[in-house]
Structure formats: C-alpha cells, structure tokens
Amino acid sequence: MDLRPVERFNREMLGLERVYVQAVREAMGPSRLVMLEALLRDGVNSYNLPLVWRRELDQLGRIVSGIARLRADRLDEIVAVFAGQQFKLVEALTPSNSPLTGRGSLFSQAQQSTAGKRRGILANMVESLTDWLDNLQARLQAELIRLRTGGEDEKAAADRLLAEEIADGRASVWRHAGNTMAANSQRDLWTAATALGQTYYEAGQSQSEQRWRKQAVAAIDERTTNCCLRVHGQIQDLDAPFHLTGTPRYADYKQHAPFHDFCRTAEALHLEVFETVGITTREMRDAARAELEARERTGTRVEIHPANAVSRRG
C-alpha cells in the first residue's frame, strides 16, 4: 500500500477538526456573555430569563449550522482527493485487459453516480453536529429550576451554569457542553468521512470485476489505542464489519471507523495488487504487533515521531 494518500488524509482531517471546533467555540463566546448578562441583570427567578436564553441558543444554532455546512463542503473535498488518489492507483496497476481500462476516469464516474448519496451523508452530518445544543438547552433549564428551588443567588447560578472555568471543583453546564461539542464533532466528522469513502469504493467496485475491499489504517505512535493497534491492517469486504478485539471500543464488530471516542483510524481501499506498492499488510501488522509487545514488556508508551502506519520505537 502507498501510505502517502492516507497520511495526507489524516493531516487534512485533523486540520478540519481544529478549524471547525475553534470556529464553534468562538461563536459560543458572545452567546455566553449575552446569557450571563441576562442572568446577572434579571436574576435567577426572572420569568424572562429562560426566554432570553432560548432565543440566544436558537441564534447560536443557526450560526453553528452555517459553520457545519461550510465544513461539510471542505470534508467532501478532502474525501474526494483521498478516494481519487486511490482510484488512480487502481487504474495504474490494472492490467491492460482489465474492465477498468478504456472507460475514462473511473473516479469521475464514481463522483457523478454518488453525488446524491454524498449530499445525504453531509446533510445528516450537519444535523448531528448541532444535536449538542438541544441537550445544552435542556440541561440549562433543568439546572435553573434546581437552583431556583434551592434559593441560590446569581453568583452561584453563574458558576454552575455559565462559568468558563472550573468552579467548586465542577465544570459548569456551559463548559461541559463545549467539551461534548468537541468530542461529538470529531466523531461526526470522521463518521461522515468513512461513509463518503464507502460510497466511492462501492461505486468503483460496481465498475470492476476485481475484488475491492477496505483496510483499517492507524497512525502508530504513543497515542494509538490498543483497539486501533489490534485492528491496524485488517482487511474486510466492503459490506463486512471490522472485528475489534482491543480497548476501548464501541462494539466487537463495527462497519466503519471511528471505533471509539477520538479514534482517527482511516479506512483505505484495498486490492490484492496494492500489496506490490509501498508497504505490505504483513509489515503493517508487524509494526502494530511490535508496539503492542513493547508496551506489554515495558509498561510504557514511548513518543514516536513521525507517526505513520509502520512507525517503530527508535
């Protein structure tokens, strides 16, 4: 396998995550100030306070949806480049009597045939990227009722509901929502990315008599989880789930990455002919096994730089 497309894909996805989360956090700042000002001005027991908060969160939701739609377009571009590079490799390594030869660009055909399905995937992602706001609104309402019942003042309410910093050893509802947003955004972006990739692979398979499969590719370094080290290099049919044996993991069998929170394992295309280019699946598995054995032997995780699918401790 040629790892360069996978490494570029991972870099682009990490950049997309950072830009998206930063943009949403920046949008959250002014909304928090408006809500805090209303609390301190009108008081905990104000009848108007929940209405002001609801209007502000609705406005924040519209802003977040706009940010998500913009990033959805960028995600579509990232996956298209990743898939396109792999399709080019298929065509380059396909013998002259292959059914792929002479049909023009296989990738352009796949792009056209998957346009509708990709739009649906991205629309679902945009919707899921705003789900945390509904939960935030519900939690603020519930906590506000509890604080009113307990006779708490505005300072206590501000600390419990809207503080940016830890107060009394607890994260506020607002701070917790920001952390939830960041975690869910990473999961939703990578889930959509693997779904988009799958649509391309299925479209390519439909035009070929060869067996197209998918392969889990992790970047091995000190942060790689036991789960991803154990699934690294695993090959499955496009319609078959990956078998997960390490920890942490969402389930024993999962159709696509991410396999756990903050998972960044990519799903690459695999054809038998890919074993003749770059590294082999055996080399990938050997690298993962070596890291697992080193951790078991030493009980430590050693910094590995640069991280890639065959990284080894120095």
C-alpha positions as CSV (number, residue, x, y, z in Angstrom):
1,M,0.0,0.0,0.0
2,D,1.1,3.5,-0.8
3,L,0.7,5.3,2.6
4,R,1.0,8.9,1.3
5,P,-2.7,9.4,0.5
6,V,-3.6,8.0,4.0
7,E,-1.1,10.3,5.7
8,R,-2.4,13.3,3.7
9,F,-6.0,12.4,4.5
10,N,-5.2,12.2,8.3
11,R,-3.5,15.6,8.2
12,E,-6.4,17.2,6.4
13,M,-8.9,15.7,8.7
14,L,-7.1,16.8,11.8
15,G,-6.9,20.3,10.4
16,L,-10.6,20.3,9.6
17,E,-11.4,19.2,13.2
18,R,-9.3,22.0,14.7
19,V,-10.8,24.7,12.4
20,Y,-14.4,23.5,13.0
21,V,-14.1,23.2,16.8
22,Q,-12.3,26.6,17.1
23,A,-15.0,28.3,14.9
24,V,-17.8,26.9,17.1
25,R,-16.1,27.8,20.3
26,E,-15.6,31.4,19.0
27,A,-19.3,31.5,18.2
28,M,-20.2,30.3,21.7
29,G,-18.4,33.1,23.4
30,P,-20.7,36.0,22.5
31,S,-23.8,33.9,23.3
32,R,-22.5,33.0,26.7
33,L,-21.9,36.7,27.5
34,V,-25.4,37.6,26.5
35,M,-26.9,34.8,28.6
36,L,-24.6,35.7,31.6
37,E,-25.6,39.4,31.3
38,A,-29.3,38.5,31.3
39,L,-28.8,36.3,34.4
40,L,-26.9,39.0,36.4
41,R,-29.3,41.7,35.3
42,D,-32.7,40.0,35.7
43,G,-31.9,37.5,38.4
44,V,-32.3,33.7,38.9
45,N,-36.0,33.9,39.3
46,S,-36.8,36.1,36.4
47,Y,-39.7,34.8,34.2
48,N,-38.0,36.3,31.2
49,L,-34.6,34.6,31.7
50,P,-35.4,31.2,30.0
51,L,-36.9,33.1,27.0
52,V,-33.8,35.2,26.5
53,W,-31.6,32.1,26.8
54,R,-33.8,30.1,24.3
55,R,-33.6,32.9,21.8
56,E,-29.9,33.2,22.1
57,L,-29.3,29.4,21.8
58,D,-31.6,29.4,18.7
59,Q,-29.4,32.1,17.2
60,L,-26.3,30.1,18.1
61,G,-27.8,27.0,16.5
62,R,-28.2,28.9,13.2
63,I,-24.6,30.1,13.4
64,V,-23.3,26.6,14.1
65,S,-25.4,25.1,11.3
66,G,-23.7,27.6,8.9
67,I,-20.3,26.7,10.2
68,A,-21.1,23.0,9.8
69,R,-22.3,23.4,6.2
70,L,-19.2,25.2,5.3
71,R,-17.0,22.5,6.8
72,A,-19.2,19.8,5.1
73,D,-18.1,21.2,1.7
74,R,-14.5,21.0,2.8
75,L,-15.0,17.4,4.1
76,D,-16.4,16.4,0.7
77,E,-13.2,17.8,-0.9
78,I,-10.9,16.0,1.4
79,V,-12.5,12.6,0.9
80,A,-12.7,13.2,-2.9
81,V,-9.0,13.8,-3.0
82,F,-8.3,10.7,-0.9
83,A,-10.5,8.5,-2.9
84,G,-9.3,9.9,-6.2
85,Q,-5.7,9.1,-5.4
86,Q,-6.6,5.5,-4.6
87,F,-8.6,5.2,-7.8
88,K,-5.7,6.4,-9.8
89,L,-3.5,3.7,-8.2
90,V,-6.2,1.1,-9.2
91,E,-6.0,2.3,-12.8
92,A,-2.2,2.5,-12.8
93,L,-1.9,-1.1,-11.5
94,T,-4.7,-2.7,-13.5
95,P,-3.5,-4.9,-16.4
96,S,-4.4,-3.8,-19.9
97,N,-7.2,-6.4,-20.2
98,S,-8.9,-5.1,-17.1
99,P,-12.5,-3.9,-17.5
100,L,-11.4,-0.6,-16.0
101,T,-9.2,0.2,-18.9
102,G,-10.6,2.4,-21.7
103,R,-13.6,3.7,-19.7
104,G,-12.1,7.1,-19.0
105,S,-11.7,8.2,-15.4
106,L,-13.2,5.7,-13.0
107,F,-13.2,8.3,-10.3
108,S,-15.2,10.9,-12.3
109,Q,-17.8,8.2,-12.9
110,A,-17.9,7.5,-9.2
111,Q,-18.2,11.2,-8.4
112,Q,-21.2,11.6,-10.6
113,S,-23.0,8.4,-9.5
114,T,-22.6,9.1,-5.8
115,A,-23.5,12.8,-5.8
116,G,-26.9,12.3,-4.3
117,K,-25.8,9.8,-1.7
118,R,-23.0,12.1,-0.6
119,R,-25.3,15.1,-0.2
120,G,-27.5,13.0,2.1
121,I,-24.5,11.9,4.2
122,L,-23.3,15.5,4.6
123,A,-26.8,16.8,5.4
124,N,-27.1,14.2,8.2
125,M,-23.7,15.2,9.5
126,V,-24.7,18.9,9.6
127,E,-27.8,18.0,11.6
128,S,-25.9,15.8,14.0
129,L,-23.3,18.5,14.6
130,T,-26.0,20.7,16.3
131,D,-27.5,18.0,18.5
132,W,-25.5,19.1,21.5
133,L,-27.3,22.4,21.5
134,D,-30.6,20.7,22.3
135,N,-29.0,18.9,25.2
136,L,-27.5,22.1,26.4
137,Q,-30.8,23.9,26.4
138,A,-32.5,21.1,28.3
139,R,-29.7,20.9,30.9
140,L,-29.7,24.7,31.5
141,Q,-33.5,24.6,32.0
142,A,-33.3,21.7,34.5
143,E,-30.4,23.2,36.5
144,L,-32.0,26.6,36.6
145,I,-35.2,25.1,38.1
146,R,-33.0,23.2,40.7
147,L,-31.1,26.4,41.6
148,R,-34.4,28.3,42.0
149,T,-35.7,25.6,44.3
150,G,-32.6,25.7,46.4
151,G,-32.7,29.5,46.7
152,E,-29.3,30.1,45.1
153,D,-28.2,33.6,44.1
154,E,-27.0,34.9,40.8
155,K,-23.3,34.2,41.6
156,A,-23.9,30.6,42.4
157,A,-26.1,30.2,39.3
158,A,-23.5,31.8,37.0
159,D,-20.8,29.5,38.4
160,R,-23.0,26.4,38.0
161,L,-24.5,27.2,34.6
162,L,-22.2,29.5,32.6
163,A,-18.7,29.6,34.0
164,E,-15.8,29.0,31.6
165,E,-13.5,27.9,34.4
166,I,-13.9,25.1,36.9
167,A,-15.9,26.4,39.9
168,D,-16.1,24.5,43.2
169,G,-14.4,21.5,41.6
170,R,-17.1,21.2,38.9
171,A,-17.4,22.1,35.3
172,S,-20.4,24.3,34.5
173,V,-23.2,23.2,32.2
174,W,-21.7,25.5,29.5
175,R,-18.2,24.2,29.8
176,H,-19.4,20.6,29.7
177,A,-21.4,21.4,26.6
178,G,-18.3,22.8,24.9
179,N,-16.4,19.6,25.7
180,T,-19.2,17.5,24.5
181,M,-19.4,19.5,21.3
182,A,-15.7,19.0,20.6
183,A,-15.9,15.2,21.2
184,N,-19.1,14.7,19.2
185,S,-17.7,16.9,16.3
186,Q,-14.7,14.7,16.0
187,R,-16.8,11.6,15.9
188,D,-19.4,13.0,13.5
189,L,-16.7,14.4,11.0
190,W,-14.9,11.0,10.9
191,T,-18.1,9.0,10.7
192,A,-19.2,11.1,7.7
193,A,-15.7,10.8,6.1
194,T,-15.7,7.0,6.2
195,A,-19.3,6.9,4.9
196,L,-18.3,9.1,2.0
197,G,-15.3,6.9,1.3
198,Q,-17.5,3.9,1.3
199,T,-19.8,5.4,-1.4
200,Y,-16.8,5.9,-3.6
201,Y,-15.5,2.4,-3.1
202,E,-18.8,0.8,-3.7
203,A,-19.2,2.8,-6.9
204,G,-15.8,1.7,-8.1
205,Q,-16.5,-1.9,-7.2
206,S,-19.6,-1.8,-9.4
207,Q,-17.5,-1.0,-12.4
208,S,-14.9,-3.7,-11.8
209,E,-14.6,-7.4,-11.9
210,Q,-11.9,-7.3,-9.3
211,R,-12.5,-7.6,-5.5
212,W,-12.5,-4.3,-3.8
213,R,-12.1,-4.4,-0.1
214,K,-11.4,-1.9,2.8
215,Q,-8.5,-1.8,5.1
216,A,-8.1,-0.2,8.6
217,V,-5.0,2.0,8.7
218,A,-3.9,3.6,12.0
219,A,-1.1,6.1,12.6
220,I,1.2,4.3,15.1
221,D,2.6,6.5,17.9
222,E,2.3,6.7,21.7
223,R,-1.3,7.9,21.5
224,T,-2.6,4.9,19.4
225,T,-5.1,2.9,21.4
226,N,-4.9,-0.8,22.0
227,C,-8.0,-1.1,19.9
228,C,-6.6,0.6,16.8
229,L,-3.2,-1.3,17.1
230,R,-5.1,-4.6,17.0
231,V,-7.3,-3.7,14.1
232,H,-4.5,-2.0,12.1
233,G,-4.1,-3.6,8.7
234,Q,-7.3,-5.7,9.0
235,I,-9.0,-6.2,5.6
236,Q,-12.7,-6.7,5.2
237,D,-15.1,-6.9,2.3
238,L,-16.8,-3.5,1.7
239,D,-20.1,-4.8,3.2
240,A,-18.5,-6.6,6.2
241,P,-17.7,-5.1,9.6
242,F,-14.3,-4.9,11.2
243,H,-13.7,-7.2,14.1
244,L,-12.5,-5.3,17.1
245,T,-10.7,-7.0,20.0
246,G,-8.8,-4.2,21.7
247,T,-9.8,-1.5,24.1
248,P,-11.5,1.0,24.2
249,R,-14.1,0.1,21.5
250,Y,-17.7,0.9,20.8
251,A,-18.6,-2.7,19.9
252,D,-17.0,-6.1,19.0
253,Y,-18.0,-5.6,15.3
254,K,-18.3,-2.2,13.6
255,Q,-18.9,-1.5,10.0
256,H,-16.7,1.6,9.9
257,A,-14.4,3.8,11.9
258,P,-14.4,5.6,14.3
259,F,-14.1,2.6,16.6
260,H,-14.0,4.6,19.9
261,D,-14.0,8.2,21.1
262,F,-11.3,10.3,19.4
263,C,-10.5,7.5,17.0
264,R,-8.6,8.6,13.9
265,T,-8.1,5.3,12.1
266,A,-8.7,5.7,8.4
267,E,-10.3,3.3,6.0
268,A,-8.4,2.8,2.8
269,L,-9.2,0.9,-0.3
270,H,-7.5,-2.5,-0.7
271,L,-7.0,-4.6,-3.8
272,E,-4.5,-7.5,-3.9
273,V,-2.4,-5.6,-6.4
274,F,-1.8,-2.9,-3.7
275,E,0.5,-5.4,-1.9
276,T,3.1,-4.7,-4.6
277,V,3.3,-1.0,-3.9
278,G,4.7,0.7,-0.8
279,I,4.3,-1.4,2.4
280,T,2.6,-4.8,2.7
281,T,-0.2,-5.7,5.1
282,R,2.2,-8.0,6.9
283,E,4.6,-5.1,7.5
284,M,1.7,-3.1,8.9
285,R,0.6,-5.9,11.2
286,D,4.2,-6.5,12.3
287,A,4.6,-2.8,13.3
288,A,1.4,-2.8,15.3
289,R,2.4,-6.1,17.0
290,A,5.8,-4.7,17.8
291,E,4.3,-1.7,19.6
292,L,1.8,-3.9,21.5
293,E,4.6,-6.2,22.7
294,A,6.8,-3.2,23.7
295,R,4.0,-1.8,25.8
296,E,3.4,-5.1,27.4
297,R,7.1,-5.6,28.1
298,T,7.9,-2.1,29.4
299,G,4.5,-0.9,30.6
300,T,5.2,2.4,28.8
301,R,4.3,4.4,25.8
302,V,7.3,6.0,24.1
303,E,7.0,9.0,21.8
304,I,7.2,8.0,18.2
305,H,7.8,10.7,15.6
306,P,6.8,10.9,12.8
307,A,3.7,8.8,13.3
308,N,2.7,6.5,10.4
309,A,1.3,3.1,9.8
310,V,4.7,1.3,10.2
311,S,6.2,3.5,12.9
312,R,8.6,1.8,15.3
313,R,10.3,2.8,18.5
314,G,13.8,4.0,18.0
